[in-house]
């Protein structure tokens, strides 16, 4: 199953300023991918990155009304990961 083989923890993010959140997540040195999905951003991080580290980083960037949830990947997440793996870097869609 494609979804079962995703292989990374996936998180959904939301804050008061989504554009700043997108820029800050993409600029975080432990981020391995971040894409917009409707009202949330979906992001992955290098191995062993703790959620508390991510939360502290985003709070230091003054994000308000921050929501972070670990989620199960959908088929769209898998498709983007396959494209990213093939191209070796994030692509903006």
C-alpha positions as CSV (number, residue, x, y, z in Angstrom):
1,X,0.0,0.0,0.0
2,X,1.4,3.4,-1.0
3,X,0.1,5.3,2.0
4,X,1.5,2.6,4.5
5,X,5.0,3.0,2.9
6,X,5.2,6.8,3.5
7,X,7.9,6.2,6.2
8,X,8.0,9.6,8.0
9,X,6.0,11.3,10.7
10,X,3.7,13.9,9.1
11,X,2.3,16.9,10.8
12,X,-0.4,19.4,10.0
13,X,0.1,23.1,11.0
14,X,-2.1,26.1,11.2
15,X,-1.6,29.6,12.6
16,X,-2.9,33.1,12.4
17,X,-0.5,34.0,9.5
18,X,-0.2,31.0,7.2
19,X,2.2,32.6,4.7
20,X,4.7,33.4,7.5
21,X,4.2,29.9,8.9
22,X,5.0,28.4,5.5
23,X,8.2,30.5,5.2
24,X,9.3,29.8,8.7
25,X,8.7,26.0,8.4
26,X,10.6,25.9,5.1
27,X,13.4,27.9,6.7
28,X,13.7,25.6,9.7
29,X,16.9,23.6,9.4
30,X,15.3,20.4,10.5
31,X,12.4,20.6,8.0
32,X,12.5,18.0,5.2
33,X,9.3,19.2,3.4
34,X,6.4,21.6,3.7
35,X,3.4,22.0,1.5
36,X,0.0,23.8,1.6
37,X,-3.0,21.5,2.0
38,X,-6.2,23.6,2.2
39,X,-6.4,25.4,5.5
40,X,-3.3,23.5,6.8
41,X,0.3,23.0,6.0
42,X,1.7,19.5,5.9
43,X,5.3,19.1,7.0
44,X,8.0,16.5,7.7
45,X,11.2,16.7,9.6
46,X,14.6,15.0,9.8
47,X,14.7,11.9,12.0
48,X,14.3,12.3,15.7
49,X,13.1,15.9,15.6
50,X,10.9,16.4,18.6
51,X,7.6,18.1,18.4
52,X,8.6,20.3,21.4
53,X,11.6,21.6,19.3
54,X,9.3,22.5,16.4
55,X,6.8,24.2,18.7
56,X,9.5,26.2,20.4
57,X,11.0,27.3,17.1
58,X,7.6,28.5,15.8
59,X,6.8,30.3,19.1
60,X,10.1,32.1,18.8
61,X,8.9,33.4,15.4
62,X,5.9,34.8,17.2
63,X,3.2,32.6,15.6
64,X,-0.2,32.9,17.3
65,X,-3.1,30.5,17.4
66,X,-0.7,27.8,16.5
67,X,-2.1,24.3,15.9
68,X,0.1,21.3,15.4
69,X,-1.2,17.7,14.9
70,X,0.5,14.5,13.9
71,X,-1.6,13.1,11.0
72,X,-1.8,10.1,8.8
73,X,-0.5,10.7,5.2
74,X,-3.1,10.7,2.4
75,X,-2.5,9.8,-1.2
76,X,-1.7,13.4,-2.1
77,X,1.1,13.5,0.6
78,X,2.5,10.3,-0.9
79,X,2.4,11.7,-4.4
80,X,4.3,14.9,-3.3
81,X,6.8,12.8,-1.5
82,X,7.4,10.7,-4.6
83,X,7.9,13.8,-6.7
84,X,10.3,15.3,-4.0
85,X,12.3,12.1,-3.8
86,X,12.6,11.9,-7.6
87,X,13.7,15.6,-7.9
88,X,15.8,15.7,-4.7
89,X,14.2,18.8,-3.3
90,X,10.9,20.5,-2.5
91,X,8.9,21.8,-5.3
92,X,6.3,24.5,-4.9
93,X,2.9,23.5,-6.2
